[in-house]
Amino acid sequence: MKVLIVGSGGREHAIATSVLKSPRVDKIYCAPGNAGIGLIAECVPIGAMEFERIVDFSKEKEIDLVIVGMDDPLVGGLVDELNKAGIRAFGPKKNAAILEGSKAFSKDLMKKYGIPTAGYECFDDPEEVNRYLDSAKYPIVLKADGLALGKGVLICNNVDEAKDGVKAIMVDRLFGNAGDRIVVEEFMTGREVSVLSYTDGKTIKTMTSAQDHKRAGDGDTGLNTGGMGTFSPSPFYTKEVDDFCKAHIYQATVDAMAKEGREFKGVIFFGLMLTEDGPKVLEYNARFGDPEAQVVLPRMKNDIIDVMEACIDGTLDKIDLQFEDNAAVCVVLASEGYPVKYDKGFVISGLDKFEGRDDYFCFHAGTKLTEKGIVTNGGRVLGVTALGKDLKSARANAYEAVEWIGFENKYMRHDIGKAIDEA
């Protein structure tokens, strides 16, 4: 069969790597892809939001399955357009992708159906928010309602910081239209855990747990990013936590979406906070996390095509989802200055060290093929992932492997997975 993957980041490279392992797949395309994906698939110069061109290409090439990796095209309704043209697609339709597309929607859904989450209020008027902030309890969390590349969250320690945040989001439009509305949320403390899941709209099957590192600097300092590294499984995601989430969060979310007439088929990402009062939902995403996909998918035993087709066909209950009894750690190599200002176009060396290996992976995020070779082309450049028999060995392997790679303004955190030592 022929598969088209829509997207251009490390997540899509991880998906393509899993698709490549399927004996059912003869040809992989990626729109638009990147230099790393281009080593295992045919990249086509079509943007992820060019819906008409994606539909036309899928018809022309007789694509059997389109996998939509990115949030923007999902929230924008690409799956709907593909389905209208009779093309099978993996991912939620527009009315279900709102689970990620609007934080206000997801918070209201959780409140309505009793799914544990932080207390919150929603506003669309900056002056109204500021009045509320005068008597709020601090620290407090501000969230732009819409999509903001994983960066639309501000933690404010006092009223001045909070009002500056409101100005940045709603007045200065730091995150564009994502700041039309704002969610003001109670600050929660505890361990963060990410759990990805497959769902066919009725059945939900969770993947192995993971933990992301969002801040740019060591010790969780600096600005929020799209993710600087991750590890899987999380030692803090115990059987007790899993039992609670299965009883009160996972199936409850799928059922709530169905009751709202928004059947969700695809991947739901559950961002969880393990508080003193039990697990609570921090956020939902309507697709694989990035870089969570880079540590979860290499550990999955199943043929990813079988699982995705079961989600589309409503037969996920017949899939026995299994993961290797090992661990994975991903360290993101970024451009110095990310996520604010950084230079691009530096030649990357050492990529050949990963060729032909199934225990070390170098997932490309911001790369480009030029006459000089493969060069940096973004803030997050590569996701270096290593497997190990346990988390400590996987972490040691990942930090060994990052030294194989060189480029001029290479930057990384040195404490990815350090929490493992505290488990």
C-alpha positions in Angstrom: 0.0 0.0 0.0 1.0 3.7 -0.5 1.1 6.0 2.6 1.3 9.8 2.7 2.4 11.4 6.0 1.5 15.1 6.5 4.1 17.1 8.5 7.7 18.1 8.7 9.0 17.4 12.2 10.6 14.9 14.4 7.2 13.4 15.2 6.6 12.7 11.5 10.1 11.2 11.1 9.3 8.9 14.0 5.9 7.9 12.4 7.7 7.3 9.0 10.3 5.1 10.7 7.5 3.0 12.2 5.5 2.9 8.9 8.7 1.7 7.1 8.7 -1.4 9.3 5.3 -2.5 8.1 5.5 -5.3 5.5 2.1 -3.9 4.2 3.7 -0.7 2.9 5.4 -0.4 -0.5 5.8 3.4 -0.8 5.9 6.3 1.7 5.4 9.9 0.8 5.7 12.9 3.1 4.4 16.4 2.6 6.5 18.5 3.1 8.9 16.3 5.1 12.5 17.2 5.9 16.0 16.0 5.1 15.9 13.0 7.5 12.5 11.8 6.3 13.8 12.2 2.8 16.2 9.3 3.5 13.4 6.8 3.9 10.4 8.4 2.1 9.8 10.6 -1.0 9.2 14.2 0.2 6.9 16.3 -1.8 6.9 20.2 -1.7 3.3 20.5 -0.4 2.6 22.5 2.8 0.6 20.8 5.6 -2.1 23.5 5.2 -2.5 23.2 1.5 -5.5 20.9 1.7 -6.6 21.0 -2.0 -3.1 20.1 -3.1 -2.9 17.3 -0.6 -6.2 15.9 -1.8 -5.2 16.2 -5.4 -1.8 14.5 -4.8 -3.5 11.7 -2.9 -5.8 11.0 -5.8 -3.1 11.3 -8.4 -0.8 8.8 -6.5 -3.7 6.6 -5.4 -2.7 6.9 -1.8 -4.2 4.2 0.4 -3.8 5.9 3.8 -3.0 9.5 4.8 -1.5 10.0 8.3 -1.9 13.6 9.5 0.8 14.2 12.1 0.5 17.9 12.8 -2.1 19.8 14.9 -2.8 22.7 12.5 -4.2 20.6 9.6 -6.2 18.4 12.0 -7.8 21.4 13.7 -8.3 23.0 10.2 -10.2 19.9 8.9 -7.8 18.1 6.6 -9.2 14.7 7.5 -12.7 15.9 6.6 -11.5 17.1 3.2 -9.7 13.8 2.5 -12.8 11.8 3.6 -15.0 13.8 1.3 -12.7 12.8 -1.6 -13.0 9.1 -0.6 -9.5 9.0 0.8 -8.8 7.1 4.1 -7.1 9.2 6.7 -5.8 8.7 10.2 -6.6 11.5 12.6 -9.6 13.2 14.1 -12.1 15.2 12.1 -12.3 19.0 12.6 -15.2 18.8 15.1 -13.1 16.3 17.3 -9.7 18.0 16.9 -11.2 20.9 18.8 -10.2 18.9 21.9 -6.8 20.4 21.2 -7.8 23.4 19.1 -9.6 25.1 21.9 -8.4 25.0 25.5 -11.7 26.6 26.6 -13.6 23.8 24.9 -11.6 21.0 26.5 -11.8 22.6 30.0 -15.6 23.0 29.6 -15.9 19.4 28.5 -13.9 18.1 31.5 -16.1 20.2 33.9 -19.3 19.0 32.3 -18.3 15.3 32.5 -16.5 15.3 35.8 -13.0 14.6 34.4 -10.4 15.7 37.0 -8.6 19.0 36.0 -7.5 22.3 37.5 -10.0 25.0 38.4 -10.3 27.7 35.7 -12.1 30.6 34.2 -12.3 31.7 30.5 -12.2 35.2 29.2 -12.4 37.0 25.8 -11.9 40.6 27.2 -8.5 41.7 28.6 -10.0 44.2 31.0 -12.3 41.5 32.4 -9.3 39.2 32.9 -7.3 41.9 34.7 -10.2 42.5 37.1 -10.3 38.8 37.9 -6.5 38.7 38.4 -6.6 41.4 41.1 -8.1 38.9 43.5 -6.7 35.7 42.2 -4.4 33.2 44.1 -0.8 33.0 42.9 1.0 31.4 41.1 -1.5 31.2 38.3 -1.4 29.8 34.8 -2.5 31.7 31.6 -3.2 29.7 28.5 -3.9 31.1 25.0 -7.1 29.3 23.9 -5.9 28.2 20.4 -2.9 26.5 18.9 0.5 28.1 19.8 3.1 25.5 18.9 3.2 24.2 22.5 4.3 27.6 23.8 1.0 29.4 24.6 1.3 28.8 28.4 2.6 31.3 30.9 3.1 30.6 34.6 2.8 33.9 36.6 4.0 34.3 40.1 2.2 37.6 40.9 -0.5 40.0 39.6 2.0 42.1 37.7 3.4 39.1 35.8 -0.1 37.9 35.1 -1.2 41.3 33.7 1.9 41.5 31.5 1.0 38.0 30.3 -2.5 39.0 29.4 -1.1 42.0 27.4 1.3 39.7 25.6 -1.4 37.1 24.7 -4.5 39.2 24.1 -3.2 42.7 23.2 0.3 42.2 21.6 -0.9 38.9 20.0 2.2 37.0 20.9 0.5 33.8 19.7 -1.6 35.4 17.0 -5.3 34.4 16.8 -4.6 31.7 19.5 -5.0 34.6 22.0 -8.5 35.7 21.0 -9.6 33.9 24.2 -7.6 33.1 27.3 -8.0 30.4 30.0 -6.9 31.4 33.5 -6.1 28.2 35.4 -5.2 27.2 39.0 -1.6 26.3 39.3 -1.1 22.6 40.0 2.0 21.0 41.5 3.3 17.4 41.1 5.0 15.2 38.5 4.0 15.6 34.9 3.4 12.5 32.8 2.3 12.2 29.2 0.2 9.3 28.0 -0.5 8.8 24.3 -3.5 6.7 23.3 -5.2 5.2 20.2 -9.0 5.4 20.0 -11.6 4.4 17.4 -14.3 6.6 19.0 -15.5 3.8 21.3 -12.5 1.8 22.5 -9.3 3.5 23.8 -5.9 1.8 24.2 -3.2 3.6 25.9 0.5 3.4 24.9 3.4 3.4 27.2 3.9 6.5 29.4 6.5 9.2 28.8 7.7 12.5 30.4 8.6 15.6 28.4 10.9 18.5 29.4 9.4 21.8 28.1 11.7 24.5 29.5 14.7 25.5 27.4 17.4 25.3 30.1 18.8 22.8 32.5 16.9 22.6 35.8 13.6 23.5 34.1 14.7 27.1 33.6 14.1 29.5 30.7 11.2 29.8 28.3 8.7 27.1 27.3 9.6 25.3 24.1 8.0 22.6 21.9 10.0 20.1 24.0 13.7 19.6 24.7 13.7 15.9 25.4 11.7 13.1 26.9 11.9 9.6 28.3 9.7 6.5 28.4 8.3 4.9 30.5 7.8 7.2 33.4 8.7 5.5 36.7 6.1 7.8 38.4 3.3 6.3 36.3 2.4 3.5 38.6 -0.3 0.8 38.4 -2.3 2.8 40.9 -2.2 5.9 38.7 -3.0 3.9 35.6 -6.1 2.3 37.3 -7.3 5.8 38.4 -6.9 7.3 34.9 -8.6 4.3 33.2 -11.5 4.7 35.6 -11.9 8.5 35.5 -10.0 10.1 32.6 -9.3 8.0 29.5 -12.6 6.3 28.6 -14.5 9.2 30.1 -12.9 11.5 27.6 -13.7 9.3 24.6 -17.3 8.8 25.9 -17.7 12.6 26.5 -16.6 13.4 22.9 -19.1 10.8 21.5 -21.9 12.2 23.6 -21.2 15.7 22.3 -21.5 14.3 18.7 -17.7 14.7 18.2 -16.6 11.1 17.7 -12.8 11.0 18.1 -10.7 8.6 15.9 -7.0 8.9 16.1 -4.5 9.7 18.9 -5.4 11.5 22.1 -2.4 12.8 24.0 -3.2 13.1 27.8 -0.9 15.6 29.6 -1.3 14.6 33.2 -0.3 16.2 36.5 0.1 13.7 39.4 -1.1 16.0 42.3 -1.6 15.2 46.0 -5.3 14.9 45.2 -4.7 12.4 42.4 -4.0 12.6 38.7 -5.5 15.6 36.8 -5.6 16.5 33.1 -3.2 19.4 32.2 -4.0 19.4 28.5 -5.2 17.3 25.6 -3.5 17.0 22.2 -5.2 15.5 19.2 -2.1 13.8 17.8 1.2 12.2 18.8 3.2 14.4 21.0 6.6 15.7 19.9 9.1 14.6 21.2 7.0 11.9 23.0 6.5 10.0 19.7 10.2 9.7 19.4 10.5 7.5 22.6 7.1 5.8 22.4 6.9 4.6 18.8 10.4 2.9 18.8 9.1 0.7 21.7 5.8 -0.3 20.1 5.7 -4.0 18.9 2.6 -3.7 16.7 2.5 -2.9 13.0 1.5 0.8 13.2 -0.6 0.4 10.0 -2.8 -2.3 11.6 -3.4 -0.1 14.6 -4.3 3.0 12.6 -6.6 1.1 10.3 -8.4 -0.4 13.3 -8.9 3.2 14.7 -10.5 4.2 11.3 -12.6 1.1 11.0 -13.8 1.0 14.6 -12.1 -2.4 15.4 -9.5 -1.2 17.9 -11.0 -3.7 20.5 -9.5 -6.5 18.4 -5.9 -5.1 18.7 -3.6 -6.3 21.4 -1.4 -3.2 21.8 2.1 -4.2 23.0 5.3 -2.5 23.9 8.9 -3.7 24.5 10.0 -4.2 28.1 12.7 -1.6 27.7 13.2 2.1 27.9 14.0 5.1 25.6 15.4 8.6 26.1 15.4 11.4 23.5 17.6 14.4 23.8 16.7 17.3 21.5 19.6 19.1 19.7 18.5 22.7 19.2 19.9 25.9 17.7 21.5 28.2 20.3 19.0 30.9 21.1 15.8 28.7 20.6 12.9 29.4 21.2 13.5 33.1 20.5 16.2 33.9 17.9 18.7 31.6 16.2 20.7 31.1 13.1 20.1 28.4 10.5 22.0 26.8 7.6 24.9 25.1 9.5 26.1 21.8 8.1 25.4 18.8 10.4 28.0 16.1 10.8 27.8 12.5 12.2 24.4 11.5 10.9 25.9 8.4 9.2 26.6 6.9 12.7 22.9 6.1 13.1 22.5 4.3 9.8 21.3 0.7 10.0 20.8 0.7 13.7 17.6 -0.3 15.6 18.8 0.9 19.1 19.8 4.4 18.2 17.7 6.9 16.2 18.3 10.4 14.9 14.9 11.9 14.2 15.1 15.1 12.1 13.0 18.1 13.1 14.4 21.2 11.6 16.8 20.1 8.8 17.2 20.7 5.0 19.1 19.1 2.2 21.3 21.5 0.3 24.4 21.4 -2.0 26.6 21.6 1.2 24.8 18.5 2.6 22.1 18.4 5.4 22.0 21.7 7.3 20.1 23.1 10.3 16.7 24.6 9.3 14.9 25.3 12.6 15.0 25.8 16.3 14.7 22.2 17.2 17.0 20.4 14.8 17.3 16.8 15.8 15.9 14.3 18.4 18.6 11.8 19.3 16.9 8.8 20.8 18.5 5.7 22.3 17.0 2.5 23.7 18.3 0.7 26.8 17.3 -2.2 29.1 16.2 0.4 31.6 15.9 4.2 31.9 19.4 4.8 33.3 21.1 2.8 30.5 18.9 4.5 27.8 19.8 7.9 29.2 23.5 7.0 29.2 23.2 5.8 25.6 21.3 8.9 24.5 24.0 11.3 25.9 26.7 9.1 24.3 24.9 9.4 20.9 24.5 13.2 21.0 28.3 13.5 20.9 28.3 11.8 17.5 26.5 14.9 16.1 28.1 18.2 15.3 26.9 21.6 14.0 28.0 25.1 14.7 25.4 26.4 17.2 24.4 23.1 18.7 22.5 23.4 22.0 20.9 20.9 24.4 19.8 20.3 27.9 22.1 18.1 30.0 19.5 16.9 32.5 16.9 15.0 30.3 15.7 12.1 32.4 17.5 13.3 35.6 14.2 12.7 37.5 14.9 9.0 36.9 17.4 9.1 39.7 14.7 10.3 42.1 12.3 7.5 41.3 
